[in-house]
Amino acid sequence: MKEKKLKVAIYCRVGREEQLAVDMQERIIQNYCKQQGYEVFKSYIDNGFSGNDKTRPSYNLMLEDLKQKRFDMIIVKDVSRLHRTTSDLEDFISLIKKYNCNLTLLNENIDTSTATGKLFVRMLEVFNNPLKKGVLTNE
């Protein structure tokens, strides 16, 4: 019996319109998918959008496709491409879990299909966020 290929979504984002930066992200992820034997469902590209922006068109389209269960995994370069706040990342992780989807962060070598991966993705988000003025400092 032939084994079903894992179907993945690629997500790339940069805050400033830098086509070369998103092209590089996509090329790296495409190569990874080819090496792993994954089937790429679609690449979702948000060029010139902040990770805090809730109106990112490709990100929101990806979420709609997620709800339709069109792919099994989302692959991004690193956690900062998805979200810049811990609460937004937690919401995202809850959503992909609800639809039985996993997340792979290439730079961090994290796959949320494992318990260790789930723990590390949350730890990364905490370290990725700069300290807010006055929260943990005397400012």
N, CA, C and O atoms as a MOPAC input file, in Angstrom:
PM7 MOZYME 1SCF
protein

 N      0.84100 1    -1.18800 1     0.00000 1
 C      0.00000 1     0.00000 1     0.00000 1
 C      0.87900 1     1.24300 1     0.00000 1
 O      1.85900 1     1.32300 1     0.74100 1
 N      0.52400 1     2.20100 1    -0.82900 1
 C      1.29600 1     3.43400 1    -0.92400 1
 C      0.96600 1     4.36200 1     0.24400 1
 O     -0.20100 1     4.60500 1     0.55100 1
 N      2.01900 1     4.87800 1     0.89100 1
 C      1.84500 1     5.75900 1     2.03600 1
 C      1.44900 1     7.16000 1     1.56300 1
 O      2.00300 1     7.67300 1     0.59000 1
 N      0.49200 1     7.77000 1     2.25300 1
 C      0.01900 1     9.11300 1     1.91700 1
 C      1.08900 1    10.13900 1     2.27200 1
 O      1.64800 1    10.11400 1     3.36900 1
 N      1.37100 1    11.05000 1     1.32700 1
 C      2.32500 1    12.12300 1     1.60000 1
 C      1.69500 1    13.13600 1     2.54200 1
 O      0.49900 1    13.41900 1     2.47000 1
 N      2.52500 1    13.67400 1     3.42400 1
 C      2.07600 1    14.72700 1     4.32000 1
 C      1.86900 1    15.99800 1     3.50200 1
 O      2.76800 1    16.42700 1     2.77800 1
 N      0.69800 1    16.59500 1     3.61400 1
 C      0.37600 1    17.81400 1     2.87600 1
 C      0.64600 1    19.01100 1     3.78000 1
 O      0.14200 1    19.08000 1     4.90100 1
 N      1.44800 1    19.95600 1     3.28200 1
 C      1.86900 1    21.08300 1     4.11000 1
 C      1.52300 1    22.43100 1     3.48600 1
 O      1.39400 1    22.58100 1     2.27100 1
 N      1.38000 1    23.40300 1     4.38500 1
 C      1.23500 1    24.80400 1     3.99900 1
 C      2.53200 1    25.50500 1     4.38700 1
 O      3.09900 1    25.24400 1     5.44800 1
 N      2.98200 1    26.38000 1     3.53000 1
 C      4.17700 1    27.18900 1     3.80300 1
 C      3.70600 1    28.60000 1     4.12400 1
 O      2.88700 1    29.17300 1     3.40600 1
 N      4.23800 1    29.15600 1     5.22100 1
 C      3.90900 1    30.54800 1     5.54600 1
 C      5.18500 1    31.36600 1     5.65100 1
 O      6.11800 1    31.00200 1     6.36700 1
 N      5.21000 1    32.48700 1     4.92000 1
 C      6.35300 1    33.40700 1     4.92300 1
 C      5.84400 1    34.83000 1     5.15300 1
 O      4.79700 1    35.22700 1     4.64200 1
 N      6.61900 1    35.58500 1     5.93900 1
 C      6.22900 1    36.97000 1     6.22400 1
 C      7.46000 1    37.79800 1     6.52100 1
 O      8.41100 1    37.32600 1     7.14300 1
 N      7.43100 1    39.05200 1     6.06200 1
 C      8.39500 1    40.05900 1     6.50500 1
 C      7.62500 1    41.33700 1     6.78300 1
 O      6.60000 1    41.61200 1     6.15900 1
 N      8.13500 1    42.11200 1     7.72900 1
 C      7.46400 1    43.33900 1     8.14400 1
 C      7.56600 1    44.47100 1     7.13500 1
 O      6.64300 1    45.27500 1     7.00100 1
 N      8.67400 1    44.53500 1     6.43200 1
 C      8.83300 1    45.55700 1     5.39900 1
 C      8.76800 1    44.86300 1     4.05400 1
 O      9.10000 1    43.68300 1     3.94200 1
 N      8.35300 1    45.57100 1     3.05900 1
 C      8.25600 1    44.95500 1     1.73100 1
 C      9.64400 1    44.66000 1     1.19300 1
 O     10.28700 1    45.51800 1     0.58700 1
 N     10.08900 1    43.45800 1     1.42000 1
 C     11.40100 1    43.00200 1     0.96300 1
 C     11.19900 1    41.67600 1     0.25500 1
 O     11.34300 1    40.61200 1     0.85800 1
 N     10.86600 1    41.74000 1    -1.02700 1
 C     10.53400 1    40.54900 1    -1.77800 1
 C     11.63000 1    39.49500 1    -1.69700 1
 O     11.33900 1    38.30000 1    -1.64000 1
 N     12.89700 1    39.93400 1    -1.69000 1
 C     13.98200 1    38.96400 1    -1.61800 1
 C     13.92700 1    38.16300 1    -0.32100 1
 O     14.21600 1    36.96700 1    -0.31800 1
 N     13.55900 1    38.81300 1     0.77600 1
 C     13.50200 1    38.12800 1     2.07300 1
 C     12.41700 1    37.05600 1     2.08400 1
 O     12.65500 1    35.94900 1     2.56900 1
 N     11.23400 1    37.36000 1     1.56200 1
 C     10.17700 1    36.34700 1     1.55400 1
 C     10.47700 1    35.26700 1     0.51800 1
 O     10.16400 1    34.09600 1     0.73000 1
 N     11.07800 1    35.65800 1    -0.59400 1
 C     11.46800 1    34.65800 1    -1.59700 1
 C     12.47600 1    33.66900 1    -1.02000 1
 O     12.39400 1    32.46800 1    -1.27600 1
 N     13.42100 1    34.17900 1    -0.24500 1
 C     14.43000 1    33.31100 1     0.37300 1
 C     13.77300 1    32.36300 1     1.37400 1
 O     14.08400 1    31.17200 1     1.39800 1
 N     12.86000 1    32.88900 1     2.20300 1
 C     12.14900 1    32.03500 1     3.16200 1
 C     11.42500 1    30.90700 1     2.42400 1
 O     11.52100 1    29.74000 1     2.80400 1
 N     10.70800 1    31.27000 1     1.37700 1
 C      9.93500 1    30.27100 1     0.65100 1
 C     10.84700 1    29.23000 1    -0.01000 1
 O     10.55000 1    28.03600 1     0.01800 1
 N     11.93100 1    29.67400 1    -0.59000 1
 C     12.86400 1    28.74900 1    -1.25400 1
 C     13.44000 1    27.74700 1    -0.25200 1
 O     13.52300 1    26.55400 1    -0.54400 1
 N     13.83400 1    28.22600 1     0.92200 1
 C     14.38600 1    27.34800 1     1.96000 1
 C     13.34600 1    26.30200 1     2.38700 1
 O     13.66300 1    25.12000 1     2.52000 1
 N     12.11500 1    26.74800 1     2.59600 1
 C     11.06500 1    25.83300 1     3.04200 1
 C     10.68800 1    24.85200 1     1.92700 1
 O     10.45800 1    23.67200 1     2.19100 1
 N     10.62500 1    25.33500 1     0.69400 1
 C     10.32700 1    24.44400 1    -0.44300 1
 C     11.37500 1    23.33700 1    -0.53800 1
 O     11.03400 1    22.17200 1    -0.73800 1
 N     12.65500 1    23.70100 1    -0.39400 1
 C     13.73300 1    22.71100 1    -0.44100 1
 C     13.59400 1    21.68700 1     0.69100 1
 O     13.78800 1    20.49000 1     0.48200 1
 N     13.25800 1    22.16900 1     1.88400 1
 C     13.05000 1    21.28100 1     3.02600 1
 C     11.91700 1    20.28800 1     2.72900 1
 O     12.03900 1    19.09200 1     2.99400 1
 N     10.82200 1    20.80200 1     2.17700 1
 C      9.67800 1    19.94500 1     1.86700 1
 C     10.05600 1    18.87700 1     0.84500 1
 O      9.64200 1    17.72300 1     0.95700 1
 N     10.83000 1    19.26600 1    -0.13200 1
 C     11.27900 1    18.31100 1    -1.14900 1
 C     12.13500 1    17.21600 1    -0.50800 1
 O     11.96600 1    16.03500 1    -0.81100 1
 N     13.05400 1    17.61300 1     0.37900 1
 C     13.91300 1    16.64100 1     1.06100 1
 C     13.10300 1    15.67100 1     1.91900 1
 O     13.43900 1    14.49100 1     2.01700 1
 N     12.03400 1    16.17500 1     2.54100 1
 C     11.21000 1    15.35100 1     3.43100 1
 C     10.15900 1    14.54000 1     2.67600 1
 O      9.53200 1    13.64800 1     3.24800 1
 N      9.97000 1    14.84500 1     1.41000 1
 C      8.94900 1    14.15400 1     0.62700 1
 C      7.54100 1    14.64100 1     0.90100 1
 O      6.57400 1    13.90400 1     0.70400 1
 N      7.41800 1    15.89500 1     1.36000 1
 C      6.11000 1    16.47900 1     1.65500 1
 C      5.47500 1    17.01800 1     0.37600 1
 O      6.16900 1    17.41800 1    -0.55900 1
 N      4.16700 1    17.02000 1     0.35400 1
 C      3.41600 1    17.65000 1    -0.73000 1
 C      3.04200 1    19.05900 1    -0.27200 1
 O      2.39700 1    19.22600 1     0.76400 1
 N      3.44300 1    20.06400 1    -1.03600 1
 C      3.11600 1    21.44800 1    -0.68200 1
 C      1.72300 1    21.76800 1    -1.21800 1
 O      1.48600 1    21.75600 1    -2.42600 1
 N      0.81600 1    22.05300 1    -0.29900 1
 C     -0.53000 1    22.45100 1    -0.70100 1
 C     -0.50300 1    23.85300 1    -1.29400 1
 O     -1.02700 1    24.09900 1    -2.38100 1
 N      0.13400 1    24.78700 1    -0.53600 1
 C      0.14500 1    26.18200 1    -0.97300 1
 C      1.16200 1    26.96600 1    -0.15700 1
 O      1.43200 1    26.63400 1     0.99700 1
 N      1.72200 1    28.00700 1    -0.76300 1
 C      2.55600 1    28.97100 1    -0.04100 1
 C      1.72700 1    30.21100 1     0.22300 1
 O      1.08200 1    30.74700 1    -0.67800 1
 N      1.75000 1    30.66100 1     1.46700 1
 C      1.03100 1    31.85700 1     1.89800 1
 C      2.08900 1    32.90600 1     2.21200 1
 O      2.93700 1    32.68800 1     3.07700 1
 N      2.04900 1    34.03800 1     1.52100 1
 C      3.09000 1    35.05700 1     1.63000 1
 C      2.47400 1    36.38800 1     2.04900 1
 O      1.57100 1    36.89800 1     1.38600 1
 N      2.96600 1    36.94300 1     3.14700 1
 C      2.57300 1    38.29100 1     3.57800 1
 C      3.81900 1    39.15300 1     3.57800 1
 O      4.64900 1    39.06300 1     4.48300 1
 N      3.94600 1    39.98400 1     2.56300 1
 C      5.10500 1    40.84400 1     2.38800 1
 C      4.73600 1    42.26000 1     2.82600 1
 O      3.87400 1    42.89800 1     2.22100 1
 N      5.38400 1    42.74200 1     3.87000 1
 C      5.11900 1    44.10200 1     4.33600 1
 C      4.09100 1    44.17400 1     5.45200 1
 O      3.46000 1    45.21300 1     5.64500 1
 N      3.91300 1    43.08600 1     6.18900 1
 C      2.95500 1    43.05600 1     7.29300 1
 C      3.66600 1    42.70900 1     8.59100 1
 O      4.53500 1    41.83700 1     8.61900 1
 N      3.29900 1    43.38100 1     9.64600 1
 C      3.82400 1    43.09100 1    10.97700 1
 C      3.24700 1    41.77100 1    11.48600 1
 O      2.14000 1    41.37900 1    11.11700 1
 N      4.00500 1    41.10400 1    12.32700 1
 C      3.51900 1    39.89300 1    12.97600 1
 C      2.39100 1    40.17700 1    13.95600 1
 O      1.68800 1    39.25600 1    14.37100 1
 N      2.20700 1    41.44400 1    14.33200 1
 C      1.11500 1    41.84800 1    15.21600 1
 C     -0.16500 1    42.18100 1    14.46200 1
 O     -1.22800 1    42.32700 1    15.06600 1
 N     -0.06300 1    42.29900 1    13.15100 1
 C     -1.18800 1    42.70700 1    12.30800 1
 C     -2.18800 1    41.55100 1    12.16400 1
 O     -1.84300 1    40.49100 1    11.64200 1
 N     -3.39600 1    41.75500 1    12.61800 1
 C     -4.42700 1    40.71400 1    12.54600 1
 C     -5.10700 1    40.67300 1    11.17500 1
 O     -5.94100 1    39.80200 1    10.92600 1
 N     -4.75900 1    41.60200 1    10.28800 1
 C     -5.40200 1    41.66300 1     8.97800 1
 C     -4.50700 1    41.12000 1     7.85400 1
 O     -4.75500 1    41.39700 1     6.68000 1
 N     -3.48300 1    40.35900 1     8.20400 1
 C     -2.60200 1    39.80400 1     7.16800 1
 C     -3.42500 1    38.91900 1     6.22700 1
 O     -3.97000 1    37.90200 1     6.65600 1
 N     -3.51600 1    39.29700 1     4.95600 1
 C     -4.41300 1    38.56200 1     4.04300 1
 C     -4.04000 1    37.10000 1     3.83800 1
 O     -4.91600 1    36.23800 1     3.90700 1
 N     -2.78300 1    36.79300 1     3.59000 1
 C     -2.40600 1    35.39300 1     3.34500 1
 C     -2.50000 1    34.56500 1     4.61700 1
 O     -2.88700 1    33.39700 1     4.57100 1
 N     -2.14900 1    35.15900 1     5.74700 1
 C     -2.26700 1    34.45500 1     7.03100 1
 C     -3.72400 1    34.06800 1     7.26800 1
 O     -4.01500 1    32.93200 1     7.64200 1
 N     -4.63200 1    35.00800 1     7.05300 1
 C     -6.05000 1    34.73300 1     7.27800 1
 C     -6.60400 1    33.71700 1     6.27300 1
 O     -7.46400 1    32.90800 1     6.62100 1
 N     -6.11800 1    33.75800 1     5.04000 1
 C     -6.50500 1    32.74800 1     4.06000 1
 C     -5.99700 1    31.37500 1     4.49600 1
 O     -6.69800 1    30.37300 1     4.35200 1
 N     -4.77200 1    31.33400 1     5.03100 1
 C     -4.22800 1    30.07500 1     5.52900 1
 C     -5.10100 1    29.51600 1     6.65200 1
 O     -5.33900 1    28.30900 1     6.70800 1
 N     -5.57500 1    30.37700 1     7.53700 1
 C     -6.44400 1    29.92400 1     8.62900 1
 C     -7.76500 1    29.37800 1     8.09600 1
 O     -8.29900 1    28.40400 1     8.62800 1
 N     -8.28800 1    30.00100 1     7.05200 1
 C     -9.52700 1    29.48900 1     6.44100 1
 C     -9.28500 1    28.11400 1     5.82600 1
 O    -10.11100 1    27.21400 1     5.97500 1
 N     -8.16500 1    27.94800 1     5.13800 1
 C     -7.83100 1    26.64400 1     4.55700 1
 C     -7.57200 1    25.60700 1     5.65100 1
 O     -7.89900 1    24.43200 1     5.48300 1
 N     -6.99000 1    26.03400 1     6.76300 1
 C     -6.79200 1    25.14800 1     7.90900 1
 C     -8.13800 1    24.60700 1     8.38800 1
 O     -8.27800 1    23.41000 1     8.63500 1
 N     -9.11300 1    25.48200 1     8.51500 1
 C    -10.43900 1    25.08200 1     8.99500 1
 C    -11.12400 1    24.12700 1     8.01700 1
 O    -12.00300 1    23.35900 1     8.40700 1
 N    -10.72100 1    24.17700 1     6.75000 1
 C    -11.24400 1    23.25500 1     5.74300 1
 C    -10.42000 1    21.96400 1     5.68100 1
 O    -10.69800 1    21.07300 1     4.87800 1
 N     -9.38600 1    21.88100 1     6.55700 1
 C     -8.50100 1    20.70900 1     6.65900 1
 C     -7.83000 1    20.38000 1     5.32600 1
 O     -7.79200 1    19.22600 1     4.89900 1
 N     -7.30700 1    21.41400 1     4.68400 1
 C     -6.67000 1    21.23700 1     3.37700 1
 C     -5.20000 1    20.84500 1     3.47600 1
 O     -4.58200 1    20.51200 1     2.46400 1
 N     -4.63400 1    20.88100 1     4.67900 1
 C     -3.24400 1    20.48000 1     4.88900 1
 C     -3.08900 1    19.92600 1     6.29500 1
 O     -3.95100 1    20.10300 1     7.15600 1
 N     -1.94900 1    19.24100 1     6.50600 1
 C     -1.68800 1    18.55300 1     7.77500 1
 C     -0.68400 1    19.28300 1     8.66100 1
 O     -0.62600 1    19.04600 1     9.86800 1
 N      0.09800 1    20.16300 1     8.06300 1
 C      1.16800 1    20.83800 1     8.79500 1
 C      1.41700 1    22.20300 1     8.17800 1
 O      1.24200 1    22.40600 1     6.97600 1
 N      1.83000 1    23.13000 1     9.02600 1
 C      2.26300 1    24.46500 1     8.58400 1
 C      3.75200 1    24.55000 1     8.86600 1
 O      4.20600 1    24.21600 1     9.96100 1
 N      4.51100 1    25.00100 1     7.87200 1
 C      5.95200 1    25.14300 1     8.04700 1
 C      6.32600 1    26.61100 1     7.86200 1
 O      5.95300 1    27.24400 1     6.87400 1
 N      7.07200 1    27.13900 1     8.83400 1
 C      7.57000 1    28.51300 1     8.76900 1
 C      9.05700 1    28.51900 1     9.11000 1
 O      9.58200 1    27.57300 1     9.69600 1
 N      9.71600 1    29.60100 1     8.73100 1
 C     11.15200 1    29.73200 1     8.99700 1
 C     11.41300 1    29.77900 1    10.49500 1
 O     12.26500 1    29.04700 1    11.00000 1
 N     10.68700 1    30.63300 1    11.20800 1
 C     10.83800 1    30.72500 1    12.66400 1
 C      9.56600 1    31.28600 1    13.27200 1
 O      8.69900 1    31.79300 1    12.56000 1
 N      9.45700 1    31.19600 1    14.56700 1
 C      8.23100 1    31.56200 1    15.26900 1
 C      7.86200 1    33.03900 1    15.07900 1
 O      6.68100 1    33.38600 1    15.10600 1
 N      8.84500 1    33.89500 1    14.89000 1
 C      8.55300 1    35.32500 1    14.73700 1
 C      7.84200 1    35.63400 1    13.42200 1
 O      7.26600 1    36.71300 1    13.27900 1
 N      7.86800 1    34.72900 1    12.47700 1
 C      7.14300 1    34.92700 1    11.21500 1
 C      5.64400 1    34.81400 1    11.44800 1
 O      4.85600 1    35.40000 1    10.70500 1
 N      5.24100 1    34.07100 1    12.46800 1
 C      3.81700 1    33.87200 1    12.75700 1
 C      3.25500 1    34.96400 1    13.64800 1
 O      2.31700 1    35.66700 1    13.27200 1
 N      3.83900 1    35.10000 1    14.83500 1
 C      3.29500 1    36.02700 1    15.83300 1
 C      4.40300 1    36.65400 1    16.64600 1
 O      5.50300 1    36.11300 1    16.75900 1
 N      4.09000 1    37.81300 1    17.21200 1
 C      5.04200 1    38.53300 1    18.04800 1
 C      4.64600 1    38.55900 1    19.51400 1
 O      5.39200 1    39.06700 1    20.35100 1
 N      3.47100 1    38.01400 1    19.83100 1
 C      3.05900 1    37.98900 1    21.23200 1
 C      2.74200 1    36.56300 1    21.65700 1
 O      2.29400 1    35.74700 1    20.85200 1
 N      2.97800 1    36.27900 1    22.91700 1
 C      2.72300 1    34.95400 1    23.45500 1
 C      1.24500 1    34.60600 1    23.36200 1
 O      0.89700 1    33.47500 1    23.02300 1
 N      0.37400 1    35.56000 1    23.65700 1
 C     -1.06700 1    35.26900 1    23.63200 1
 C     -1.54300 1    34.94200 1    22.22000 1
 O     -2.35300 1    34.03300 1    22.04000 1
 N     -1.04800 1    35.67400 1    21.21000 1
 C     -1.43300 1    35.37100 1    19.83200 1
 C     -0.90800 1    33.99700 1    19.40700 1
 O     -1.59900 1    33.25400 1    18.71100 1
 N      0.30400 1    33.66600 1    19.82300 1
 C      0.85600 1    32.35200 1    19.49600 1
 C      0.04400 1    31.25400 1    20.17300 1
 O     -0.23300 1    30.22500 1    19.55800 1
 N     -0.34000 1    31.45700 1    21.42200 1
 C     -1.15300 1    30.46800 1    22.12800 1
 C     -2.48600 1    30.24800 1    21.41400 1
 O     -2.94000 1    29.11300 1    21.27400 1
 N     -3.11100 1    31.34000 1    20.96100 1
 C     -4.36900 1    31.22300 1    20.21300 1
 C     -4.15500 1    30.41500 1    18.93100 1
 O     -4.97100 1    29.56600 1    18.57400 1
 N     -3.04400 1    30.69500 1    18.24800 1
 C     -2.72200 1    29.99300 1    17.00800 1
 C     -2.50800 1    28.50000 1    17.28000 1
 O     -3.03700 1    27.65700 1    16.55500 1
 N     -1.74400 1    28.17400 1    18.30900 1
 C     -1.46900 1    26.77800 1    18.63600 1
 C     -2.77000 1    26.05000 1    19.00100 1
 O     -2.97000 1    24.90000 1    18.60700 1
 N     -3.64000 1    26.71100 1    19.74200 1
 C     -4.94100 1    26.10700 1    20.07300 1
 C     -5.75600 1    25.83800 1    18.81500 1
 O     -6.41500 1    24.80400 1    18.70100 1
 N     -5.70700 1    26.76700 1    17.88000 1
 C     -6.46700 1    26.61500 1    16.64100 1
 C     -5.93000 1    25.45600 1    15.80300 1
 O     -6.71100 1    24.63300 1    15.32300 1
 N     -4.62200 1    25.37800 1    15.62000 1
 C     -4.10700 1    24.28000 1    14.79600 1
 C     -4.34000 1    22.92700 1    15.47700 1
 O     -4.57100 1    21.91900 1    14.81000 1
 N     -4.27600 1    22.92000 1    16.80000 1
 C     -4.55400 1    21.68000 1    17.53700 1
 C     -6.00200 1    21.24500 1    17.31500 1
 O     -6.27600 1    20.06200 1    17.11100 1
 N     -6.91500 1    22.19600 1    17.35400 1
 C     -8.33800 1    21.90900 1    17.14400 1
 C     -8.57100 1    21.23800 1    15.79400 1
 O     -9.44900 1    20.38400 1    15.67000 1
 N     -7.78700 1    21.62000 1    14.77700 1
 C     -7.95800 1    21.07300 1    13.43500 1
 C     -6.92300 1    19.99300 1    13.10900 1
 O     -6.70000 1    19.66000 1    11.94500 1
 N     -6.29600 1    19.45600 1    14.15900 1
 C     -5.36100 1    18.33700 1    14.02100 1
 C     -4.23700 1    18.64200 1    13.02400 1
 O     -3.89700 1    17.82100 1    12.17200 1
 N     -3.68300 1    19.82400 1    13.15600 1
 C     -2.59200 1    20.27700 1    12.29000 1
 C     -1.35800 1    20.49400 1    13.16600 1
 O     -1.47700 1    20.84400 1    14.34000 1
 N     -0.19200 1    20.28800 1    12.59800 1
 C      1.05500 1    20.52100 1    13.32400 1
 C      1.79500 1    21.70300 1    12.73400 1
 O      1.45500 1    22.20300 1    11.66100 1
 N      2.81100 1    22.13800 1    13.45400 1
 C      3.62200 1    23.28800 1    13.07200 1
 C      5.08600 1    22.88000 1    13.12000 1
 O      5.53100 1    22.24300 1    14.07500 1
 N      5.83000 1    23.24900 1    12.09100 1
 C      7.27100 1    23.04400 1    12.08700 1
 C      7.95700 1    24.39600 1    11.93100 1
 O      7.63700 1    25.17200 1    11.03100 1
 N      8.91300 1    24.66300 1    12.83200 1
 C      9.73600 1    25.86800 1    12.78200 1
 C     11.13500 1    25.43400 1    12.35600 1
 O     11.85200 1    24.78700 1    13.12100 1
 N     11.51500 1    25.79000 1    11.14100 1
 C     12.77600 1    25.28500 1    10.59300 1
 C     14.00200 1    25.75200 1    11.35100 1
 O     14.83900 1    24.92800 1    11.72000 1
 N     14.13600 1    27.04900 1    11.59400 1
 C     15.35000 1    27.55600 1    12.24800 1
 C     15.56600 1    26.94100 1    13.62300 1
 O     16.69900 1    26.69000 1    14.03500 1
 N     14.47000 1    26.70400 1    14.32500 1
 C     14.55800 1    26.17800 1    15.67600 1
 C     14.52200 1    24.65100 1    15.71000 1
 O     14.72200 1    24.04800 1    16.76500 1
 N     14.26500 1    24.01600 1    14.54500 1
 C     14.16600 1    22.56700 1    14.43900 1
 C     13.12400 1    22.02400 1    15.42400 1
 O     13.38800 1    21.09400 1    16.18600 1
 N     11.93600 1    22.63000 1    15.38500 1
 C     10.84300 1    22.26400 1    16.28400 1
 C      9.65200 1    21.79000 1    15.47100 1
 O      9.26300 1    22.41000 1    14.48100 1
 N      9.08600 1    20.68300 1    15.91000 1
 C      7.90900 1    20.09100 1    15.27800 1
 C      6.88800 1    19.85300 1    16.38200 1
 O      7.14700 1    19.08900 1    17.31200 1
 N      5.73400 1    20.49700 1    16.28900 1
 C      4.73700 1    20.40100 1    17.35800 1
 C      3.95900 1    19.08800 1    17.35000 1
 O      3.01300 1    18.92100 1    18.11900 1
 N      4.35400 1    18.16000 1    16.48800 1
 C      3.70300 1    16.85300 1    16.56600 1
 C      4.24400 1    16.05500 1    17.75500 1
 O      3.72800 1    14.98800 1    18.08900 1
 N      5.30500 1    16.59800 1    18.39500 1
 C      5.87100 1    15.94700 1    19.58700 1
 C      5.60100 1    16.81100 1    20.82200 1
 O      5.41800 1    18.02300 1    20.70800 1
 N      5.57800 1    16.18900 1    21.98900 1
 C      5.36500 1    16.93000 1    23.24000 1
 C      6.51100 1    17.91400 1    23.46700 1
 O      6.28500 1    19.04000 1    23.91000 1
 N      7.72300 1    17.49600 1    23.16800 1
 C      8.88100 1    18.37700 1    23.33200 1
 C      8.75600 1    19.58600 1    22.41600 1
 O      9.05800 1    20.70800 1    22.82300 1
 N      8.31500 1    19.36500 1    21.19000 1
 C      8.13200 1    20.46400 1    20.24500 1
 C      7.09400 1    21.45900 1    20.73200 1
 O      7.27400 1    22.66800 1    20.58400 1
 N      6.01200 1    20.96100 1    21.31200 1
 C      4.96900 1    21.84300 1    21.84400 1
 C      5.51000 1    22.71300 1    22.97200 1
 O      5.18400 1    23.89700 1    23.05700 1
 N      6.32700 1    22.13500 1    23.82800 1
 C      6.92700 1    22.88600 1    24.92800 1
 C      7.89600 1    23.94200 1    24.39200 1
 O      7.84000 1    25.10300 1    24.79700 1
 N      8.77800 1    23.53700 1    23.48500 1
 C      9.79800 1    24.44900 1    22.99400 1
 C      9.23200 1    25.61800 1    22.19700 1
 O      9.77600 1    26.72000 1    22.26600 1
 N      8.15200 1    25.40700 1    21.44200 1
 C      7.58900 1    26.51500 1    20.67700 1
 C      7.07300 1    27.60300 1    21.61800 1
 O      7.17500 1    28.79000 1    21.30800 1
 N      6.52600 1    27.21000 1    22.75100 1
 C      6.04700 1    28.19400 1    23.72400 1
 C      7.22200 1    28.91000 1    24.40500 1
 O      7.16100 1    30.11400 1    24.65600 1
 N      8.27300 1    28.17100 1    24.69700 1
 C      9.45500 1    28.79000 1    25.31400 1
 C     10.09500 1    29.79500 1    24.35300 1
 O     10.51700 1    30.87400 1    24.77000 1
 N     10.16600 1    29.44400 1    23.07900 1
 C     10.74600 1    30.34600 1    22.08700 1
 C      9.99400 1    31.66700 1    22.02100 1
 O     10.60000 1    32.73300 1    21.92000 1
 N      8.68200 1    31.58800 1    22.07700 1
 C      7.88400 1    32.80700 1    21.99500 1
 C      8.17700 1    33.72800 1    23.16700 1
 O      8.24400 1    34.94500 1    22.99600 1
 N      8.35100 1    33.16600 1    24.34600 1
 C      8.67300 1    33.97100 1    25.52600 1
 C     10.01800 1    34.67900 1    25.31800 1
 O     10.15500 1    35.86700 1    25.61100 1
 N     11.00300 1    33.93700 1    24.81100 1
 C     12.32900 1    34.52900 1    24.59500 1
 C     12.35500 1    35.48700 1    23.41900 1
 O     13.19400 1    36.38600 1    23.37000 1
 N     11.44800 1    35.30600 1    22.47100 1
 C     11.40200 1    36.13800 1    21.27400 1
 C     10.83500 1    37.52700 1    21.54300 1
 O     11.09200 1    38.46300 1    20.78600 1
 N     10.06700 1    37.66000 1    22.61700 1
 C      9.43400 1    38.94200 1    22.92200 1
 C     10.34900 1    39.80200 1    23.77800 1
 O     10.80500 1    39.36100 1    24.83300 1
 N     10.62000 1    41.01700 1    23.34000 1
 C     11.43800 1    41.90300 1    24.17100 1
 C     10.67700 1    42.29900 1    25.43300 1
 O      9.44600 1    42.31800 1    25.44400 1
 N     11.40400 1    42.60900 1    26.47500 1
 C     10.76700 1    43.03900 1    27.72100 1
 C      9.99100 1    44.32300 1    27.48800 1
 O     10.47700 1    45.25200 1    26.84300 1
 N      8.80200 1    44.36100 1    28.01200 1
 C      8.00200 1    45.57500 1    27.90000 1
 C      8.45700 1    46.54400 1    28.98200 1
 O      8.74300 1    46.15000 1    30.11300 1
 N      8.51700 1    47.79400 1    28.62000 1
 C      8.97800 1    48.82100 1    29.55500 1
 C      8.13100 1    48.80400 1    30.81800 1
 O      6.90400 1    48.88700 1    30.77400 1
 N      8.82400 1    48.69300 1    31.93900 1
 C      8.15600 1    48.74600 1    33.22100 1
 C      7.62800 1    47.42600 1    33.73500 1
 O      7.25600 1    47.34300 1    34.90500 1
 N      7.57700 1    46.37300 1    32.90200 1
 C      7.00900 1    45.10900 1    33.34800 1
 C      7.98800 1    44.35800 1    34.22500 1
 O      7.64900 1    43.97000 1    35.34200 1
 N      9.20200 1    44.14700 1    33.73100 1
 C     10.17300 1    43.40900 1    34.50400 1
 C     11.40800 1    44.26400 1    34.82600 1
 O     12.43700 1    43.75100 1    35.26500 1
 N     11.28800 1    45.52300 1    34.60800 1
 C     12.39300 1    46.41500 1    34.87200 1
 C     11.95600 1    47.51100 1    35.82600 1
 O     10.78400 1    47.56900 1    36.19700 1
 N     12.85400 1    48.36300 1    36.22300 1
 C     12.51700 1    49.46900 1    37.10800 1
 C     12.14300 1    50.72700 1    36.34800 1
 O     11.98400 1    51.78800 1    36.95200 1
 N     12.00100 1    50.62900 1    35.03900 1
 C     11.69900 1    51.82500 1    34.23100 1
 C     10.25700 1    52.22600 1    34.36800 1
 O      9.82900 1    53.20700 1    33.76000 1

